[in-house]
Amino acid sequence: MPYSSVTYSGDGSTRAFTIPFDYINTTDVTVTVDGDTVEATISGALASCDTAPANAAVVVVIRATENEEPVVDFVDGATQTEADLDRAFKQLLFVIQETLDSIATIPGAAAASTNVIFSVAGSRPAAGTANRIHIATDTKQISFDNGATWANCSPAHTGDVTSSAGANALTIGALEIATTMLQASCVTYAKIQNVSATDKILGRSTAGAGVVEEVPCTATGRSLIAASDAAAARTLLGVGADAAQSISVNRNGVAQNSIVTATDTKVEHTTEAFDASGVYDNSVNYRLTPTIAGKYLVSASIKLTNLTVNKYVKSMIFKNGALLFSARSYSGDSAEDVIVQAVALVEMNGTTDYLEHYVYHNNGSNRNLDGITNATFFQAIRVSA
């Protein structure tokens, strides 16, 4: 007999039904007629329906004790009465009884004490009593006694969980347990659906929220994601730690004297305003040798002093020892200082290519190169790959 419910058959006239079990609050007791809750007054050992249930109607009087909050709040130093203690222990007893009753209502189970067995896997009794369920407290595995053998209803937690395609429930005899919710972190990487091909990222390319999709990637993109830090990413992209790899050099105000007429003469820039990558030689060869391939914007400027009437001077950019680009400027009707600047966009291979700054004039006699920093200089900056 259940601990917390009783079933009657209606006769069309009887409204009051006996409550054979104890309860704490009248609100804990309800009456259903053919599965629907009906209005009833609970008083003492009687549940009185407002309307008499029809003939042969299934009338169930059931108790559901409060199980979220304690019915008694004990306070330090207060006198504990018998009534309070009884109510507290009754709440615990009644909730246990109602739980046992709910287990006993599993289809095919006659009584919780005999049809639901809890023990370690090694202590499971011999099969032979149909419809029993055994729950192993160590492996959390559920078995069903079919009258001859114990059939596994769920795999041990230490093994794989498998299911047919599209299934979302686990059936144990006549009992169905939903498996649509998984415990957090219980699915390992090895159990996730295989990715269809190399260079795929799991995420979403479709606008808005939704299921996970395979987002196409490339080998370069994958390597960029895997780069350990920003410096590694720049190296992968070919821009290096110093993406610009720039220089600015000059003669620091010191003249370069006796520039021979009608002769290509290298300008010896001895001072570096900046050269973070150390790619300019300012003491021997006076040349720029970039270590990162790409296109460089180059500016080469000179100031030649006292150029005679109607003569010219050229500022020249040499690549690998040969003239690449030059610009010239003429003196006027009297001797004067002349400034000329050559600008070029040069592609460098980042290994063997080098650039040098040269000066040429046709004065007819040697002239001096002014070392002023804002007129005689050589500059370069990497602008693209």
N, C-alpha and C positions, 0 to 999 in steps of 0.2 A: 504494500500500500504506500502511495506517495506520502512524503512528510508534509507537503505544503499545498496540496490541492485535493479536491474531492469532486466526483462527477455524479450528477443526478439526471433523471429523465423527466422532462416536463409532462404535466397531465392536463394543461389548459386552465387549471384553477389554482394550483398551489403557487404562492408567491414567496413564502419564507422557507429557507433552506438552512440546515444545520451546518455550522462551521466546526469540524471535529478537531481542528488544530489551534494552537495558541497564536497570538499575534501581538505586536507592540502598539501600533497605531491603526485606527480604523481605515486610514488612507492606504495602508499596505494591502488591503483585501479588496479584490474586484470580482465581479461576476460576469461571465460571458455566456451567451446563448447562441448555440451554433456558430461559435467562433467570434461573435461580435460582442464587445463590451456593452453592458446595459446599465441603466441607472438602478442603483440599489442602496439601501440603507444598511449599514453595518452596525450592529449593536449586540454586545455580548457574544453569545454563541450562535446568533442568527444573522443571515444575510437576506434581507427582504427586498425583492424586486418591485419596482414601481408597477410593472405589468406582469401578470402571470405568464410564464413561458408556455408556448403552444404544446399540444400533445406530442410526445415523442421527441421534443426538442432536447438537444444535449446541453445541459446546464453544468458549468464548471465554476466552482468557487476556488479561487487561487490566491495565494499570498506571495507578495514580492517585497521583501524587507529592504529598507534603505541600506545601500551598500557602498555609498560614496563618502558619507560623513558619519561620524559616530553619533549615536543618539544621546550619549551622556558625555559631558565635558568635565573630567575630573580636575579639581583645582587643589594645588598644594595647600595643606593646612586645613582644608575643609573636612567636615565630618561626612564620611561616606555611608549613606543609608543602604539598608537592604534592598530597597526598591531600585535605587540607582545601580547597584551592582547587578541585580537581577536583569534590569533592562540592558545593561552593557553585555552581559554574557548571553542573554537571549538573542540580541542582535547578531552576535557571532555564530551562535548555534543555528539560528534560522537561515542565515545566509549560506552556511555549509549545507543544510538540508535542501535548500532550494537549488544549490549547485548540483548535489547528488541527484535530485529529481530531474534536472535538465539533462544530465548524462544518461539517466535511465530511459529517457524518451528517445534515444537513438533507435531508429527502426531495427528490430531484431534483438534488442537488448531487454531482458526481463528485469534485471536489478543491477544497480551500479556495483554492488559489492561482489557480484559473481560474474558480471559480463564485461567489466572494464578492469583490467589487471595492470598494476604498476609494479615493475621490478626491473633489476638489471637484466640485460639480454641473456646472460648465462643462467638465470634462475627462472626463465619462462617455463611454465608447466607443460606437460605433454598435451598435444592437440587431441581433439575428439569430442569437444563440446561446441557444437555449432554456434556461430554468431558472437563468440567472445572476441574482444579486442585486447591486445597486449601492447602496452606502451613501455618501451625500454628506457629507463631513466638515465642510462649511461650513453647510449648511442642515439637516443631520441628517435628510434625507428619504431614504426607502427606495424603490427602484424594482425591478421584477421584469421580466426579459426573457422575453417569451412566445414568442420565436422570430421575431417580426416587429417589435414595438415595445417600448419601455420603458413599463410600466404603473406608475403611482404607487400604492404600497402604503400610504403614510402621507403626510399633508399636511406641508408645511414648518412648522416651529415658529413662524414669524411669522404664520401664518394660523389659521383656525378648525379645530378638531378636531370632526368630525361623525360621528354613528353612528346606525344605525337604532334605533328604540325597543326598549329592553330588551337591546340588545347589550352585552356586556362583554368583547369580544375583538376584536382586529384580525387579519385573515387575510392572510398574504403567501404566495401559492401554497398549498403544503401546510403552511406554518408558521403556527401560531396564537400570537399574543402577547397575554397578559392585559393588559387596560387598567383593571382594577378599582382600581388604586392610582394616585393622582395625586401629582405632586411638590408639596410644600408651597408655598402661595401662588400656584399656577399658574392658578387659576380667578379671573377678575376679576368685579367686581360685575355687569358687563354680561352675563356668561354664566350667572348664577344664574337659576333658574326665576322667572318673573314672579310678583309678589304678585297675588292675585285681585282686590283692591279697595283703596280708600283706607282709612286708619286700621286697618292690620294691623301687628302686631309679630311678628317671627319668634322663636319660642322654644318653650316647651311649657306647655300648660294641663293636659294629662293627667298624672296622678300617675306618678312614677317616670321612669327614663331611657327614651330612645327617639328616634325621628326628629324632626326640626324640624317644628313646627306653626305655623299662623297663629293668633295670639292676638288676639281682637277688642280694639280700642282705641276711643277717641273723639277728636274734634278737640281737646278740652280736654286729654285725657291726652297726646296727641302734643305739644301745645304745652308742657305741663308738663315733658315729657322734654327738649324742646329749650331750655328756659329756661337762660340762660347761668350763673346763679348763684342762691343762695337768695333774694336780694332780688328778682330777676326773677320767681321762682316765687311769692313772696308777693304781688307786684303782680298777677300773673295770677289768683291766688285771691281778690284783693280785700281782702287783709289789710294791705297796705302794709309799709313798712320797720318801723314801730312797730305791731305787730298790735293792741296794746291801746289805743293812743292815749288815754292816761289823764292826768288832771290832779288836783291837790290845791292849793287856794288858800285864803288866810285873810287876816286883817287884822293879823297879826303883833303882837298884843297892844294895838293902838291902837283905842280906842273910836270908834264912829260915833255922834256925839251928835245930840240933838234929832230923834229919830224922831217925826214928826208923827202924832198920834192919828187913827185912822180913815182912814188913807191908805196906799195901797200904796207902799212905799219900797224902791228898789233897794239891795241890800247891795253895797257897793263893796269887793270883795276886792282888796287892793293887793299882796299878796305871794304868790308862787308857790312852794309847797314842791317841786313838780315839774310840768313841762309840756314834755316833750321835743319835742313836735311844734309847740309855739308856737301852740296853738289857743285860748288864753284871752287876752282883752284885759284887762289889769289896770291900765289907766291912763285910758281914755276911756269905753268903753262897758260895761266890766265884764261881759263875756259870753263864753260858750263857743260857738265855731263849729267843729265837727268837720269834718275834711277827708276822712274815710273814712265811707262810709255804713254803717249798722248799728244795732244795738240797744245802748243805753248805760244802765248802771246809775248813777243819779244820787242823791247824798245832799247835802241842804241843811240845815244846822243853824245856829240862832241862840241867843244868850243875851241876854234883855232884862232890864235891872236895875230893881229896885224897882217891880214891877208892883203896883198897889193891889189891895185886897181884891176877890175874885170877878171879876177881869177876865181877859181871855185875850189870847194872842199867837199869831200864825200865822207859820210858815215856809213860803214858797211857791216853787214852781218854775214859771217862765214859759217858754213856747216861742213863739218868733217874736212876742213882745210880748203874748201872751195867757196867762192863768192855765191851767196844765195840771194841777197837783196841789198840794195844801196839807195841812199838819198843824197842829193847834192844841193849846195847853195852857193851863190856867187857874191863876191864883194861888189861894191858900187863904184862910183867915180873917184873914190879916194880909199886909201888903205883903211881897213877896219877889222874888228873882231867879228867872226862869223860863227853862228850856231846852226847846226843841222842835225836832224833827228830821223833815224830810220826805224820804221815799225813794220813787223811782219808776223804772220801766223805760221808757225813751223811745226811739222809733225816729227816727233822724236821716238825712237824705238825703245828707250828706257834702259839700254845697255851700252852700245858702242857709239851712238850718235853724240856729237858734241858741237857746241856753238862758241864762236869767238867774235870779238869786236875789233874792227880795223878802221883806220883812217887813211885818206888819200887826199893830196892837194897838188895843184900844178903851179904853185907860186913861182917856181924857178929857183928858189933858195929855201933852205931849211926854215921851218917855222916851229913855234912852241904850242903845245896843247895845254890849254888852261885846265887846272885840276879842280875848279870850283864844282861843288857837289850837285848844284841844281842845274848844271849845264853839261857836264861831262859825267855820264853814268851809263850803266848797263843793267837792264832789268828784264825779268822773265817770270811768267806765271803759267802753270798748267791750267787750261780752261775746260778741257774735255778729254774723254778717252780717245 
